[in-house]
Amino acid sequence: MAFLRLDRVSKYYGDNCVVADFDLSVEKGEFVSLLGPSGCGKTTTLQMIAGFADVTKGRIELDGRDITHVQPNTRGLGIVFQSYALFPHMTVSDNVTFGLKMRKVPKEERVERTREALALVKLDKFGDRYPREMSGGQRQRVALARALVINPPVLLLDEPLSNLDAKLREEMQYELRRIQRKVGTTTIMVTHDQAEALSISDRVVVMQDGRATQVDAPYQMYEHPRSEFISTFVGKTNLVAGKVVGLAGGQATVESGALHVEVDGAGLALGDAVQISLRPEKLIVVPAGQGKLPCSVAVRYFLGTQWMYELDSPLGRLTVLAPNDGSRRPQDEGDAVGLDWAAGVVRVLAAGSAK
Ligand SMILES: Nc1ncnc2c1ncn2[C@@H]1O[C@H](COP(=O)(O)OP(=O)(O)OP(=O)(O)O)[C@@H](O)[C@H]1O
């Protein structure tokens, strides 16, 4: 049985439906991210789990108990927001211990649990400092320790890393995952950053216009996006219009100009208009005259670990990412090249699935 279950949960502001029939079952110990563009209803969903926003329709269950209309403070969930919301006049230790005091935990146990929580976020030497004496990343770790110290059944994170600079943000992603694995707290995180969602979650929920459009493990989501929207929102891709011209033995042949590709035929019918999705890192630049498409290098960019090429091809402009691993000479702008890819990496999406 799911530990946290949202059953056809909807939220209306007046006549405006901002979350629609949202279903989600989360296992104990799972890390699930709600990912989607601004305004798609991520925060509202989290707020309904927390109890800060009323549920208009539907039901939320925690460990088999209906909590749909339970007051937020009696749900006992751990919450970390984008703004750390630490008490500025209290030391780090006092901030962390606050929730235990409110729950009337005896002093000795409070001291021990606060020490453990600060050690978990690697701030055991910072207990006597004030929030203003800490960096952004350290403050966010204090906020995490404060949320975890009460041993909440569920930890809710709303864009917890978005105030941090890029490098610290990446470090904190792994740190967050390490801590979550160690304590095993069921966690729901809101983010609009697809790389963050993919790198630290067990499962990702992509939301669009208040609905969950795909719920999958990160690799599955990236490799098998169910719509054009997801294929471009989760990672980048080249989309080329095509048509199903053959169906046999579960395989479909899709044509785009002179190109024919074989793809999984599930759900496709002869004559269907489709979008062929070619991920930039799956495309391989080969010498001119080889590969599946003749191209020329229009633009190249150096990204450090990779080269990014814009190639002119018979299918139009294609973006290609090539590793900077020293195995191949980088191409120059104007070079004639070929483009190849391994069998099975091409995906096909129903045309119009962006909606
Ligand atoms: N109190 C409110 N009253 C009316 N509409 C609201 C209220 N709170 C949120 N909304 C609307 O609900 C929709 C979803 O908002 P929500 O904050 O859940 O989106 P989000 O996906 O978290 O976006 P962001 O990434 O920008 O934070 C938006 O259109 C927003 O304008």
The ligand as a Tripos MOL2 file, in Angstrom:
@<TRIPOS>MOLECULE
LIG
   31    33     1     0     0
SMALL
NO_CHARGES

@<TRIPOS>ATOM
      1 N1         -3.9670   32.1380   -3.7830 N.pl3     1 LIG1
      2 C1         -4.1930   32.0300   -5.0840 C.ar      1 LIG1
      3 N2         -5.2790   32.5780   -5.6530 N.ar      1 LIG1
      4 C2         -5.5320   32.4560   -6.9800 C.ar      1 LIG1
      5 N3         -4.7340   31.7940   -7.8310 N.ar      1 LIG1
      6 C3         -3.6190   31.2290   -7.3350 C.ar      1 LIG1
      7 C4         -3.2870   31.3130   -5.9370 C.ar      1 LIG1
      8 N4         -2.1220   30.6330   -5.7390 N.ar      1 LIG1
      9 C5         -1.7480   30.1600   -6.9520 C.ar      1 LIG1
     10 N5         -2.6320   30.5180   -7.9150 N.ar      1 LIG1
     11 C6         -2.5630   30.1740   -9.3370 C.3       1 LIG1
     12 O1         -2.4840   28.7700   -9.4580 O.3       1 LIG1
     13 C7         -1.6350   28.4030  -10.5360 C.3       1 LIG1
     14 C8         -0.6010   27.4180  -10.0300 C.3       1 LIG1
     15 O2          0.2870   28.0930   -9.1400 O.3       1 LIG1
     16 P1          1.4990   27.3530   -8.4260 P.3       1 LIG1
     17 O3          2.1490   28.3180   -7.4940 O.co2     1 LIG1
     18 O4          1.0230   26.0710   -7.8630 O.co2     1 LIG1
     19 O5          2.4390   27.0430   -9.6730 O.3       1 LIG1
     20 P2          3.9270   26.5000   -9.7110 P.3       1 LIG1
     21 O6          3.9120   25.3830  -10.7100 O.co2     1 LIG1
     22 O7          4.4100   26.1800   -8.3580 O.co2     1 LIG1
     23 O8          4.6770   27.7320  -10.3360 O.3       1 LIG1
     24 P3          6.1320   28.3950   -9.9690 P.3       1 LIG1
     25 O9          7.1500   27.4330  -10.4970 O.co2     1 LIG1
     26 O10         6.1030   29.6760  -10.7520 O.co2     1 LIG1
     27 O11         6.1780   28.5720   -8.4930 O.co2     1 LIG1
     28 C9         -1.0560   29.6730  -11.0950 C.3       1 LIG1
     29 O12        -1.7750   30.0240  -12.2490 O.3       1 LIG1
     30 C10        -1.2950   30.6880  -10.0020 C.3       1 LIG1
     31 O13        -1.4730   31.9660  -10.5330 O.3       1 LIG1
@<TRIPOS>BOND
     1     1     2 1
     2     2     3 ar
     3     2     7 ar
     4     3     4 ar
     5     4     5 ar
     6     5     6 ar
     7     6     7 ar
     8     6    10 ar
     9     7     8 ar
    10     8     9 ar
    11     9    10 ar
    12    10    11 1
    13    11    12 1
    14    11    30 1
    15    12    13 1
    16    13    14 1
    17    13    28 1
    18    14    15 1
    19    15    16 1
    20    16    17 2
    21    16    18 1
    22    16    19 1
    23    19    20 1
    24    20    21 2
    25    20    22 1
    26    20    23 1
    27    23    24 1
    28    24    25 2
    29    24    26 1
    30    24    27 1
    31    28    29 1
    32    28    30 1
    33    30    31 1
@<TRIPOS>SUBSTRUCTURE
     1 LIG1         1 GROUP 0 **** ****
